Amino acid sequence: MNTFFNYSVNDDYETPIEYWKCIEPIIPKDLKINDPFYMNGNAKKKWKELGRNIIHEKKDFYEIKKSKKKEIYVSNPPHHKFHLLLEHLFYLDKPFIMLIPINRIAYLKVQKILKKKSNIQIIPSPIYTGFITADGIKTTNCPQYYCYLCWKLNLEKDLLFLEI
């Protein structure tokens, strides 16, 4: 398996802080945030602005093994081969929040994986600002609708709408 993600044109974007700010209140304080998809390393700075010190290292996501660490995976992951990424997240057996294009949930390979699980929550993103290119240029708008795919958060609803 490819050890590091080869970013495609649609995968190489940095996430603006607004996308993390709106979900920060639902992330349990007793769990350390782990964003395993490094890109340019700016995620750690953004979470620090929000008062959270996170794990954000340039390592191979697929080499991460199960552990007893009290952590939650939170990221805007590469979107290609999302079904493989999702399988590994479930293998790790930790809560997660993944910012993904909402249409990814409709992919048959993804549906097949999600149907086997419970305690899944979907939060449509209330943020529709552009992303930041690898060159540091902010795009003018969001290219598609996004949602937060969550697991093991024990939220009050399976479909949750956030106020911003």
C-alpha positions in Angstrom: 0.0 0.0 0.0 1.2 3.5 -0.7 2.6 4.7 2.6 2.0 8.5 2.1 -0.9 10.0 0.3 -0.2 11.3 -3.1 -2.4 14.4 -3.2 -4.5 14.9 -6.2 -5.7 18.3 -7.4 -8.9 18.1 -5.3 -7.0 16.8 -2.1 -4.3 19.4 -1.7 -6.2 22.1 0.3 -5.6 23.5 3.8 -8.7 23.8 6.0 -9.6 27.3 7.3 -9.9 27.6 11.1 -13.6 28.3 10.8 -14.3 24.6 10.0 -12.6 23.5 13.2 -14.0 26.3 15.4 -17.6 25.3 14.9 -17.0 21.7 16.0 -14.5 22.3 18.8 -17.3 22.5 21.4 -18.4 18.9 20.6 -14.9 17.4 21.0 -14.6 15.8 24.4 -12.0 17.7 26.4 -10.5 14.5 27.9 -9.5 13.3 24.4 -6.3 14.5 22.7 -7.0 15.5 19.0 -4.9 13.7 16.5 -4.8 15.0 12.9 -2.8 12.4 11.0 -3.0 14.1 7.6 -0.1 16.6 7.6 -0.2 18.4 4.3 1.8 21.6 5.4 1.6 21.3 9.2 -0.6 24.3 9.7 -3.4 22.4 11.4 -1.5 22.3 14.7 -1.2 26.1 14.7 -4.9 26.5 14.1 -5.9 24.2 16.8 -3.5 26.0 19.2 -5.4 29.2 18.4 -8.6 27.4 19.5 -6.9 26.4 22.8 -6.2 22.8 21.9 -2.7 21.2 21.7 -2.9 18.4 19.1 -0.9 15.5 17.6 0.0 16.5 14.1 3.0 14.7 12.7 4.2 13.9 9.2 3.8 10.1 9.5 2.1 7.4 7.5 -1.6 7.2 8.6 -1.8 3.5 7.6 1.2 2.6 9.9 -0.8 3.8 13.0 -1.7 0.8 15.2 -4.4 0.4 17.8 -3.4 1.9 21.1 -4.9 2.7 24.5 -4.3 6.4 24.1 -7.2 8.7 24.8 -7.5 10.4 21.5 -9.9 11.4 18.8 -9.0 11.7 15.1 -10.1 15.0 13.6 -9.2 15.9 10.1 -10.0 17.0 6.6 -8.5 13.9 5.0 -7.5 13.2 1.4 -10.8 12.4 -0.4 -9.5 9.8 -2.9 -9.8 6.2 -1.7 -11.8 7.4 1.3 -13.2 3.9 1.8 -9.7 2.6 2.6 -9.1 5.5 5.0 -12.5 4.8 6.7 -11.6 1.1 7.1 -8.4 2.1 8.9 -10.2 4.6 11.1 -12.6 1.8 12.2 -9.7 -0.6 12.8 -8.1 2.0 15.1 -11.3 1.9 17.1 -11.1 5.6 18.3 -13.7 8.3 18.0 -13.3 10.4 14.9 -14.6 13.5 13.1 -13.8 13.7 9.4 -14.6 16.7 7.3 -15.6 15.2 3.9 -17.6 16.1 0.8 -21.2 15.0 1.7 -21.5 13.0 -1.5 -18.7 10.6 -0.2 -21.3 9.0 2.0 -23.3 8.0 -1.1 -20.3 6.0 -2.6 -21.2 2.3 -2.6 -17.8 1.3 -1.1 -18.3 3.8 1.8 -21.9 2.7 2.3 -20.9 -0.9 2.6 -18.5 0.0 5.4 -20.9 2.4 7.3 -23.8 -0.1 7.2 -21.8 -2.4 9.5 -21.3 0.3 12.2 -23.5 2.0 14.8 -23.0 5.3 16.7 -22.4 7.2 13.5 -23.3 10.9 13.3 -23.5 13.3 10.4 -23.2 17.0 10.8 -23.7 19.1 7.7 -21.1 21.9 7.7 -22.5 25.3 8.4 -19.4 26.8 6.9 -19.1 27.4 3.1 -16.0 29.4 2.8 -13.2 28.5 0.4 -10.2 26.4 1.3 -6.5 27.3 1.1 -4.3 26.0 -1.8 -0.9 24.5 -1.2 0.5 27.9 -2.4 -1.4 29.7 0.5 -4.1 31.2 -1.7 -7.6 31.2 -0.3 -10.2 30.0 -2.8 -13.3 32.2 -3.2 -15.8 29.6 -2.4 -16.3 26.0 -1.3 -16.2 23.6 -4.3 -18.9 21.3 -2.8 -21.0 20.7 0.2 -19.2 19.2 3.2 -20.2 17.4 6.3 -18.5 16.0 9.4 -18.7 12.3 9.5 -18.4 11.3 13.2 -18.1 8.1 15.1 -18.4 7.3 18.8 -19.2 10.8 19.9 -22.5 9.9 21.5 -24.2 13.1 20.4 -27.8 13.7 21.1 -28.8 13.1 17.5 -27.4 11.1 14.6 -28.0 14.1 12.3 -27.0 17.3 14.0 -27.1 20.9 12.7 -24.7 23.3 14.3 -25.3 27.0 14.8 -22.5 29.4 14.0 
